[in-house]
């Protein structure tokens, strides 16, 4: 990854770029829905040719950033959009 003098990323590895795109897609999907049950999230992952494992990892990473709340007590598990910058 390379940054310019102001700290903006000007180049990123292919892997980081793909991860960022995957996170952006996932965040947009959950934001539009507001709340998504895990089985629906897996249907969405299948449409993107992504594994359940990679989707789970992405959800956890985004949850740590504060954009999602995951209700693991509920069956099926539910992902809620909570962050708002609008």
N, C-alpha and C positions, 0 to 999 in steps of 0.2 A: 504494500500500500504506500502511496506517495501523497504528501500534503504540500500545499503551497504555503507561502509565508504567513498567510492569515489563518492557517489551520484547516482550510477546506480540502477535502479529499479530491485529488485530481486523477488518481488512478488506483484501482483496487484489483486484487487478484480475481481471476475468473470464478473461483470458488466463493469468495466473499460477495461478488456481484450476483451470483445465482442465489445465495442465501438471502441477500437483501431483497431480491425480487420475490422469492418465495414468502418471506415475511410480509412484504407489502401486499401480496395477493391474499394471504390468510387474514391479515388485519382488515383489509377492505371487505372481505366476505363476512367476517364476524360483525364488523361495524354496521353493514347494511342490514344484517339479520337482527342484530341486537343481542340475541340469545340463540345458541346453536347446541343441539344435543349431539353427543359424540358420534352416534351412528350417521347422522347427516354430515358431520365433519369428515367422516371416513368416505362417504360417497363423493364428497367434494375432492378429497385427496386422490381417489381413484380416477376421477376425471382429469386430474393434473398429472397422472402417472407417478404419484408419490406414495411411499409406503406409510403404513400406520406408525411405524417407529419414527420416521423423519417428521411426520405431522405432530406426534406427541412431543418430540424434542423442540420443535418450533413453538408449539403452544406454551411449553414451560419457559422457554427463553422470553417470549413476549409477555407472559404473565409476570416474570421477574421485573420487567421494565414498567409494569403497572398499567398496561393497556387492557389486559384481560383479568377476569376473576374466574377461576375454575371451581365449580361446586362438585367436588368429588364424593360428597355424602349423598347426593341425589343419584338415583339410578333411572335412566342412564346419566352418566356424567354430563354436565352442562357447562358451556363456555359462554361467559357474559362479556360484552363490550362495556368498559367502564370509563375509559379515558376519553376526554373531549377537548379538542383544541378548536372547536368551531365557535 
